[in-house]
């Protein structure tokens, strides 16, 4: 859970509050950017946990995600294959507190994190549901599933692009089939992947879509490439980009990190593009 939360937190701001939903099928954390242009949701089904119990149909509350991460790392940063901390989480509805009990090699600690319960708060619930609802309202003519490790290696070049603010994503049935472009203060970068590349597990595209997004937001959405096995890209007809990262977990549980981003519609045209046009 610590690795998942580290992928969805946005930078180092300490005032980031995520909506947490607990239900019979598992638990999810949703976080929106201050500008309300991006939303990321991390979901873990109940099989990701050694034990999982949900009473009274669960609940929904908001919690400071940075505080939660600080508590989870109280015994030090998590390292793959070496972490021996056992975490028990419970939510006290009467006190509206998320209670963590951590045990590492017989050393115990307890953290009580004050939450904000928003069951019945239709405005908060609607705000977090808005992104996924808007994405589903329009069809997605372009979609592909890629191997996360290979995409991560290719996108490492973006780190060398200084002062980039915008980035465009192109998906097309014609070459270049998948292209990511960005411009910095000292140059321009195009990363292209032909559909015959080993990168793709699936490539379906019925028309050419080229859309521009905020550079920093896109880079944030790619952070989960470090822990995911596959990543599912979709662009709907309104230009909304949805990236779903599939994270393998021990015990056969299903963990997904979904990132939805609005296009920079004020600065570019979204929708079908004719690559043959002059």
C-alpha positions in Angstrom: 0.0 0.0 0.0 2.9 2.3 0.7 4.3 1.9 -2.9 0.8 2.6 -4.3 0.3 5.8 -2.3 3.8 7.1 -3.2 2.7 6.9 -6.9 -0.5 8.9 -6.4 0.8 11.7 -4.1 1.5 14.9 -5.9 4.9 16.4 -5.1 5.9 17.4 -1.6 2.9 19.5 -0.5 1.8 18.4 3.0 -1.9 19.5 2.6 -3.0 16.8 0.1 -6.2 15.1 1.1 -7.4 12.0 -0.6 -10.9 10.5 -0.7 -10.8 6.9 0.7 -13.5 4.5 -0.1 -13.8 1.2 1.8 -16.3 -1.5 0.5 -16.7 -5.2 0.5 -14.5 -5.6 -2.6 -11.5 -3.6 -1.3 -10.2 0.0 -0.7 -9.4 2.9 -3.0 -7.7 6.3 -2.6 -8.5 9.2 -5.0 -6.6 12.5 -5.3 -7.2 15.5 -7.5 -4.8 18.3 -8.4 -5.4 21.8 -7.1 -6.3 22.9 -10.6 -8.9 20.1 -10.9 -7.3 19.0 -14.2 -6.0 15.6 -13.1 -7.3 12.8 -10.9 -5.4 9.7 -9.8 -7.0 6.7 -8.0 -5.2 3.8 -6.4 -7.4 0.7 -5.9 -6.5 -2.5 -4.0 -9.0 -5.4 -4.0 -9.5 -7.4 -0.8 -7.1 -10.2 -2.0 -4.2 -7.8 -1.7 -4.5 -8.1 2.1 -3.8 -11.1 4.4 -7.2 -10.4 6.1 -9.9 -8.0 5.0 -13.2 -7.3 6.8 -15.8 -4.7 5.9 -18.8 -3.9 8.0 -22.0 -1.9 7.4 -21.2 -1.5 3.6 -17.9 0.3 4.4 -17.7 4.0 4.2 -16.1 7.1 2.6 -13.8 9.6 4.3 -11.0 12.1 3.4 -7.6 11.8 4.9 -4.2 13.6 4.6 -2.3 11.3 2.4 1.1 12.7 3.3 0.4 12.0 7.0 -0.6 8.5 6.1 2.6 7.9 4.2 4.7 9.3 7.1 3.0 6.9 9.4 3.5 3.9 7.1 7.2 4.7 6.8 7.8 5.3 10.5 10.2 2.3 10.6 12.0 3.7 7.6 11.5 3.7 3.8 10.1 0.6 2.2 12.5 -1.4 0.0 11.3 -4.1 -2.3 11.8 -7.6 -0.9 13.2 -6.4 2.4 10.2 -4.8 4.2 9.1 -6.8 7.2 6.6 -4.4 8.7 3.1 -5.8 9.3 0.4 -3.1 9.1 -3.2 -3.4 10.5 -5.6 -0.7 9.5 -9.1 0.0 10.9 -11.5 3.0 10.7 -13.3 4.2 13.8 -16.5 5.8 12.6 -17.4 7.3 15.9 -14.1 9.1 16.3 -13.6 9.4 12.5 -10.1 8.2 12.8 -8.0 5.8 10.7 -6.0 3.7 13.1 -2.7 2.1 12.1 -0.9 -0.6 14.1 2.6 -1.4 12.8 4.7 -4.3 13.9 8.3 -4.7 12.8 10.2 -7.6 14.4 8.3 -7.3 17.7 8.5 -3.4 17.8 5.0 -2.0 17.9 3.6 1.5 17.3 0.1 2.9 16.8 -0.9 5.9 14.8 -4.4 7.5 15.0 -5.0 9.8 12.0 -7.9 12.2 12.1 -10.1 12.0 9.0 -13.0 13.9 7.6 -16.1 11.7 7.1 -18.0 12.6 3.9 -20.6 9.9 3.8 -23.7 11.6 2.4 -21.8 14.6 1.2 -23.0 14.6 -2.4 -20.8 17.5 -3.5 -17.6 15.8 -2.6 -18.7 12.5 -4.0 -19.8 14.1 -7.3 -16.5 16.0 -7.6 -14.5 12.8 -7.5 -16.9 10.9 -9.8 -16.9 13.7 -12.4 -13.6 12.6 -14.1 -14.5 9.0 -14.6 -18.1 9.9 -15.6 -16.9 12.4 -18.2 -14.4 9.9 -19.6 -17.1 7.3 -20.1 -19.5 9.7 -21.7 -17.6 9.6 -25.0 -16.1 6.6 -26.9 -12.4 5.9 -27.0 -11.3 5.4 -30.6 -7.6 4.9 -29.5 -6.4 2.4 -26.9 -3.3 0.4 -26.3 -1.7 -1.8 -23.6 2.1 -1.4 -23.2 4.8 -3.1 -21.1 5.5 -0.7 -18.3 9.2 -1.4 -18.0 10.0 -0.8 -21.7 7.9 2.4 -21.7 9.7 3.6 -18.5 13.1 3.2 -20.2 12.0 5.1 -23.3 10.5 8.0 -21.3 13.7 8.5 -19.3 14.7 10.9 -22.0 12.0 13.3 -20.9 14.0 14.0 -17.7 16.7 15.7 -19.8 14.2 18.2 -21.4 14.6 21.5 -19.5 11.7 23.8 -18.8 9.1 21.8 -20.8 5.5 22.9 -20.0 3.5 21.0 -22.6 3.4 17.6 -24.0 1.4 16.0 -26.8 0.3 12.4 -27.2 -0.6 10.9 -30.6 -2.2 7.6 -31.3 -2.9 6.6 -34.9 -3.6 3.7 -37.2 -0.9 5.2 -39.4 2.8 5.7 -38.7 3.8 7.0 -36.3 1.4 4.9 -34.4 2.2 6.0 -30.8 4.2 9.3 -30.4 5.0 11.4 -27.4 6.3 14.9 -28.1 7.6 17.7 -25.8 9.5 20.9 -26.2 11.9 22.4 -23.7 14.0 25.6 -23.6 16.9 24.0 -25.5 15.2 21.5 -27.9 12.4 19.3 -29.0 11.9 15.6 -28.3 9.8 13.1 -30.2 9.5 9.5 -28.9 7.9 7.1 -31.4 6.7 3.5 -31.1 5.6 1.5 -34.2 2.7 -0.8 -33.6 5.0 -3.7 -34.5 7.1 -2.9 -31.5 7.5 -5.4 -28.6 6.3 -2.6 -26.4 2.6 -3.4 -27.2 0.4 -6.1 -25.7 -2.6 -4.5 -27.5 -3.0 -1.8 -30.1 -6.4 -0.7 -31.3 -6.9 2.6 -33.1 -9.7 3.5 -35.6 -8.7 7.2 -36.1 -5.8 9.5 -35.4 -6.0 11.4 -32.1 -3.4 14.1 -31.1 -3.9 15.9 -27.9 -1.8 18.3 -25.7 -1.4 18.0 -22.0 0.4 19.6 -19.1 4.0 18.2 -19.0 4.3 17.9 -15.2 0.9 16.2 -14.9 1.8 13.6 -17.6 5.2 12.9 -15.9 3.3 12.4 -12.6 1.0 9.9 -14.3 4.1 7.9 -15.4 5.5 7.5 -11.9 3.6 4.2 -11.5 5.7 2.7 -14.3 8.3 1.8 -11.7 5.9 -0.7 -10.0 3.5 -1.7 -12.7 3.6 -4.6 -15.1 1.3 -3.2 -17.8 -0.2 0.2 -18.6 -3.4 0.8 -20.5 -3.7 4.0 -22.5 -7.0 5.4 -23.8 -7.9 8.7 -25.3 -11.6 9.5 -25.7 -13.2 11.8 -28.3 -13.1 14.7 -25.9 -9.3 14.4 -25.5 -9.4 13.0 -22.0 -6.4 10.7 -21.4 -6.8 7.7 -19.1 -3.8 5.7 -18.1 -4.4 2.6 -16.0 -1.3 0.9 -14.4 -1.7 -2.8 -13.4 0.5 -3.5 -10.4 1.3 -7.1 -9.5 0.9 -8.0 -5.8 1.8 -11.0 -3.7 -1.1 -13.4 -3.1 -2.8 -12.8 -6.4 -4.6 -9.5 -5.5 -5.4 -6.9 -8.1 -4.0 -3.4 -7.7 -4.6 -0.6 -10.2 -3.5 3.0 -10.4 -5.8 5.1 -12.7 -4.7 8.5 -13.9 -7.2 10.7 -15.8 -6.0 14.0 -17.3 -7.9 16.8 -19.0 -6.4 18.2 -22.3 -5.1 21.7 -22.7 -8.1 22.6 -24.8 -7.2 26.4 -24.7 -3.9 25.8 -26.5 -4.6 22.9 -28.9 -7.3 21.2 -30.9 -8.3 17.8 -29.7 -9.9 15.1 -31.7 -9.2 13.4 -35.0 -6.2 14.5 -37.0 -5.5 14.0 -40.7 -1.9 13.1 -41.0 -2.0 13.5 -44.7 -3.2 17.1 -44.6 -0.7 19.8 -45.6 
